[in-house]
Amino acid sequence: MNIKKLKTLGDLKEAKYKSKSIKDELRDNLVEKLRKKEDTFEGVHGYENTVIPELERAILSRHNINLLGLRGQAKTRLARLMLNLLDEYIPIIKGSEINDDPFNPISRYATVLINEKKDATPISWLHRSERFAEKLATPDVTVADIIGDVDPIKAANLKLSYADDRVIHYGMIPRANRCIFVINELPDLQARIQVALFNILQEGDIQIRGFKLRLPLDIQFLFTANPEDYTNRGSIVTPLKDRIGSQILTHYPTDIETARAITEQEAKLVESQKKSVLVPDLARDLLEQIVFEARDNDFIDTKSGVSARLSITALENLLSTAERRALITGDKITMVRLSDFVGVIPSVTGKVELVYEGEQEGAAVVAYNLIGEAVKSLFVEFFPKVEKLKKQEEESPYDDIISWFFNQSDGFELLDDLRDKEYKSLLNSISPLDDLLGEYQPNLSQQDSYFVKEFVLWALVEFKQLSKQRFTEGIQFKDPYGSFISGI
């Protein structure tokens, strides 16, 4: 159908166009996608067997939907992707403020126009990209904002009484007729506003300053809410909650592979960074593990959630840290180092809410410790577990490395701004590291081996086999007991 040729209500009738409600649109297009085995919510990872099937069932049931979950769980993204399930274009009465359906007009303007011009009534076409409205619920939102208000200037100009519906200035919801309307953080909305929403869902009428107007709006409502808000800032009033057809629980990624896929998809990296900064797989896994550690950390308020945006901004900062060093040293290509992870601390401190004990420790200290915890968690996947207590005669795969540090009375320093050549030379000087990698990671590429070597050193610190001190220009590794013995 060439919609550009259809310019009047008569043209629509001649083309035998059939209008449908937005919920039927979503349902019919979803049915078609499921039959063709197409992705319904492309680009959303980790929800394939949980959230997406529930969301599809809700759409098939033609329900209004509430997505309940912590921050950074793709709730708004899912809502925006629902646009892809709408028809590409729909006809509306030309000039209508509330997207009147030519076959089912609901506003005074549209009904009068159709009565006057009949089949000659002009129409225009609305693209699906324009059929999305979003409002963040805050305590200062008013009925006038989202539903409408009486416009005294319009009443005076048209010489109408306030009892006439033409004096109403429509708010966001009526203007979103035949659209997807998203209200983020629904519990933050005042109870009286929620009751007004309930009237729209239940009765199909709007009430403005005692003026009751029958306006059967055709809207797909999608609400989002954070479980924390139910107790801290507000709640969803029971009558409204009862009218929301499906409540769907969202969640964070459950494994590193899924988390990596999300981060790599969403991170906004400059093309020159991708070419000049090499990132080992272990570094990407470590970045995600930091987020997993944060979600279980005693110093962080887990009820508030740790957003997936943490790892996204952390990856951007990580590459920028390595890029900055390369620009300073003149290296054209560099590789991410474990010491570069200090550069992701600002991404962590800005994304987590600390409990009282965490505030006492300090946000930067908590973030730095998360890096160590992540190293400790991943280490056992690549190397033998470090036994804290062992008999004197028992040998450990790490004895040679620890002995090497015991003989370095001045410690071993890795400066932040070392050129790649110097950095590699220093790590190569610790010969026991080559033996360890040769035995337990024989297939490791030469390129990735330097990151893994530094990874081993950090892990031995976490397992109390070495000590590490951060200073202004870099990091120093030492035998934990060497300085004590030499001072006796």
N, C-alpha and C positions, 0 to 999 in steps of 0.2 A: 504494500500500500504506500503510495507516494503522498505523504501527509501534507506536503507543500501545496498540493492542489485542493486540499480540503480546507476551505476558509469560512464556511457558514454551517449552521445547524442542518440546513437542507443537504449540503454536501455529505455530512456525516450519515444522515439517514439513507441517502442514495448509495453510499458505500457500505451500508448495513453494518456500521460500527456499533459494537455493543460495549457499553461501559460496565465496569465492575468495581467493587469496593477495593480499597488498598489491601485489605487482608486476603481477599480472593486473588488479587494480583500476585502477592507474595507466595501464596499457596500454589497457584497454578504454575508459576515459573520455577518454584522449588521442585514440584513434581516432575517437571520436564528435565531439570538438571539431574535429579536422582535417577531418572530412567536412563539418561545418557551417561551416568556414572561420572559426572563432572564435579570438580571441587566447588562446594557451595561457599566456603569461606576461605578463599585462597590467601596464603601468607600468614595464617594463624597456626602456630606450631604447639603441639602438646595437648590439644583439645580433641584430637581425632576420635577418641573413644569415650570421651566424658562430656564436655560442654557442648560441642557441635551437634552430636545426636540429640541432646536434650533441646537445643535451640531449634533444630529442624522439626522435632515433634511439636514444639510450641507453635511454630509457624503453620504447620499442617493443621493444628487445632484452631488456628486463627485467634490466638490469645494475645493479650497485652502481656508484656514480659518485664520481669525485674531480674537484673543481673546482680547477684550479691557476692561481693568479694573484696579483698584488700586492694590497695592501690597498685598500679602497674601490672594488672592481670588482663589487659586487652579488652576491657569491657566496652569502652567507647569505640575501639577499633571494630569490634564485632558489630556494633550498632551501625557504623558507617558502611560496613561491607554488606549490610542488608539492602543497601541501595541497588546492588547488582541484581537483586531478585525482583526489582520493579520493571514494568514495561519501559521501553526507552523513551517514549513520548506519550502523554495523555492530552486530550483536548480540554480546554477550559473556556468559559465565557470571557471574551476579550474585555479587559478592564475590570474584571472582578477582583476584589480585595482578598477573597477567601477561596480562590481557585474553584469556582462553581462548576460542577459537572453539567454540561449542556442538556443532558437527559434527566438530571435530578437536581435542579437548582434549589438552593436553600436560602440565599440572601434576597432581600427586597430588590436590590439593584438588578440581579439576574432574572428574577421572575417578571418584573416590570418590562425589562428589555425584551424577553422572549414573547410576552403578550403583545408587545408593540410590533416587533419585527418578524415574529414567527420564524419560518425557515431561513429568513435572511439574517438572522442573528449572527453577528460575527464571532468567530472563535479564534483562539491562538493555541499554540502547542507548548506544553511544559515538559522540559527534559528531566529525566530522573535525578540528575545531579542537583537540580534546584528543589528537590522534594525532601529535603532534610533540614530539620530545625533542631537546635540544641540550646538548652538553658542550664546553667549551673545553679543549683538551688543554694541560696544564701538566706539568712534570716531577714534581710531587708527586701526580699522579693515581695511585690504586692499583687493583689488581684488585678489591678490595672495593667501591670506588666504582662501577665501571662493570659488573662482573659479579656480585659478591656475596661473601658470607662466611658461615662457620658462626656461628650465634648461640648461644653457650653458655647464655644465660638461657632461650631457647626450649627447648633440649635438656633443661635441668634441670626446667623446668615440666612438659614433656610426658613426662619420664622416658624420653627417647630417646637412643640412642647416636649418635655423630657419623657413623656409617655410614648413617644414615637421612636421606633427602633432605628430610624435613620440618624439619630443623634449619637449613636454609639460609635466610639473609636475602638476598633478590634485590637485585642492583644495578640501575643505570639501564637497561642493555641488556635484560635479561629483562623488566623492567617496561614496556619500549617494544615489546613483542611486538605485531605487527600495526600498527606505527607507522612513521613516517619518523624515523630517528635520524641526527642530524648531529654529526659530530666536527670541530670547527674546529681548524685548525693541527695537522693529524695528525702532521707530523714531530716536534713537541715531545713526543709521547707516548713514554714509555720503550719500549725494544725488547721487553721481556717482556710489556708490555700489548698491544703490536701483535701479538705471537705469539698471545696469548689471543684477540684479534679474528680472527686467521687461523683458529683452531680453530673459531670460531663460523661463519665464512663457509664453511669447507671441510668440516668434519665434522658441524656441527650439534650440537656438544656443548660443555658448559662444564666447566672444571676449577677447583675451589676447594680449596686446601690438600690436594691429592692426591685429592680426592673427584671422581670423574668422573661427570657426570650427562648422560644423553642428553636434550637439550632442543631439538628442531628449531624454533627461533624463526623467525617470519615477519616479517622486518624489511627495509625499504628503507634501506640505508645510503647516506649521502651525506657524503663527506669534503671538507674544504677544506684547501688548503695554499698556502704562499707559496714561490715558487722560491728566495728568499733563504735560507729555512730549510734547504734541502738541504745547504748548505755551512756555514752559520753555527752552527745550533743542533742539527741532527739530520737524520734522513732517514727515509723510509718503508722498512721492512725488505722485502727482495726478495720473500719468499713472500707477504706481504700485498699488496704492489703488484701482484703477478702475479694475485691473485684479484679485483682491482677491475676490473670489466668495461670501463669507459670512463673515460679521463682527458681532461678538456675544459679547454682553455686559455681563460681570460677575458682581457679587455683594457680599456684606457681608451677613452673616446670619441675618435673620429678627426677630428671636426670641431666647430666652435663651435656649430652649430645643435643637434646632439645633446646637447652638454654643457649648453647653455642649458635644454633641455627637462628634463634631469635636475635641474638646480639649481632651476628654478622649481617643479617638482613636489615636491621634497623640503624646500625652505626653509620654516621655520615662522615665518610673518610674522603680526603682529597686524593685524587688520582696519583699525584706525585708521592704521597705518603705510602700508598700501596706498592709503588715501584721501588722506593728507596728504603723502606723498612720491612725486614723479613720477620715474621712472627712464627716461632715454632708451635706445633700443636700443643705441646705441654704448657706453653705460656697461655694459650687460649683456654685450656682446661683449668689452669690455675686461677685465671680471672673469674671463671664461673664458680669455682669452688669457694672463692672469697665470699660470694653472695650467699651460697649455701651455708657457709659458716656463720654469716651475719644473721641468717634467719633462725639460728639455734643458739645465738650468743646470749649469755646471761646479762650482759651490759646493755643490750639493745631491746627495746620494747617490741617484741614480736607481734603483739596485738595490732600495732600500727602497720606492720608489714614492711617488707624490704622490696621495693619496686624493681621490676626487670630493667627499668631505666638506669639503675645503678651500674650494671655490667655494660650497658651500651655506652654511657658516658665514660666509664672506666677504660674501655677499649680505645675510645677516641683519645683520652689523656695518655694512655700507655704509648700509642704510636707517636703522639706529639712529643713525649719525653725523649724517645729514641731519636726522633727527627731533629729536635733541638740540639741534642748532643752531636749528631752528624754535621749539622750546620756549623757548629762551633769548631769541631775538630777538622772539618774539611773532608770527611769520608762521604763518598757518593752513595754508597750502600752500607747499611748497618743492620744489625740484628738486635731485637729486643733482648735485654738482659734482665735478670731477676731483680737487680738493684733498681731498674727502671720502674718497678712496681711502686716505689715510693711516690712516683708521680700520679698514681691513681688515688692517693689518700684524699685529695679534695673532692673527688667524686663520691667517696664513701661518706665523708663527714656531712655532706650536704643532703644525703639521701636516707639517713637513719635517724630514728628518734631514740635517745638514750634514756634508760631508767636512772634513778638517783645515783646508784653506784657507778654507772657509766659516766655520768656528769662529773663525778669526783675523779675518775681516772683521766678524763679528758678525751674529746672526740678523736683527736689525732692519734693518741696512744691506742685507743680501742681499734681504730682502723689499721694501724701498723701491726698490732697483734693478730688481726684477722688474716693478714698475709702469712704470718708464721703458722697459724692454725691450718690454713689451706695447704701450705707446703707439707706440713706434718701428715695431713689426711691423705694426700696424693702419693706421698713417698712410698708407702707400703705397697702400692700397685706396681711399682717398678723395681724395687730393691727389697732385700730381706729386712724383716723387722729388726729394729735396734732394741736389743734387750737392755733394760736399765740395770738390772742386777744379774751378774753372771759370775761363775766361779773363776778364780784367778787363772787356772790352767786352761780354761776354755778360750778358743780363738773366735774372733769376730771378723767379718769381712771388712770392717772399718778400722781395724787395728793399725794398719799401715798408714792410713790417712791421719789418724789421731797422733801417731808417732811422729809423722812429718811435721805436724804443727807443734808438737812438744819441743822439737829441735829449733823452732823459729822463735827465739826469745823476744824479738821485736814485733811479732805478729805478722799477719799477711793482709795487706791493704789493697782494696779495689776502689779506685777513685771513680766518681761518677762520670767525669769528662775524659776518660782514657780513650785514645783512638782504638779502633777495632784491633789493629795489629798488636798494640801493647796489651790490650785486654786478653787476647788469645794467648799471647806469650806468657803472661802471668799465670793463667790457669793451666797452661801446658807444663809449667814448672813444678806443679804438684803431680808428680809421676804416678803415685798410687791411685789417683782418680782415673787415669787411663786403664789401669788394671781392673778396677771395679766396673767401669763401663764395658770393657772388653768381655768380662765374664757374665754380666747380668743384662746388658743391653747391646749385644754384638751387632745387631742390625741398624743401630743408630747412625744417621748420616753425620759426616764430619761437621756439617754446618750447624746441626742441632746440638752437637755434643757439648759445646761451650755453655749453652744455657743449662743443660743437664748437670754439668760439673758444678756450676754455681748453685743449682738446685740441691745437689748433694750436701754442699757446705751449709746452706741454710737449714736443711733437714737435721744435720748433725747438731746444729745449734739448738733446734727445737727439742731434740732428744737428749740435751744436756751433755753431749760429747765434746762440743766446742763452745766457745763463747763468741758473741758478736757485739760490736759496739758501733753505733751510728754516729758519725761526726759530720761536720759541715760539708766536707768535700767528698765523702764516700763512706765506706764500711771497712771495719777492721775485724778479721777473724783471728782468734787465738786459742791456744790450749787453755781450758778453764782453770787448770791447776798450776800451770807453768809459772805465772807471775807470783802466785802465792809461795811456791817452793823456792823460787829464786830470791824472794824477799826474806827468807828465814836466815 
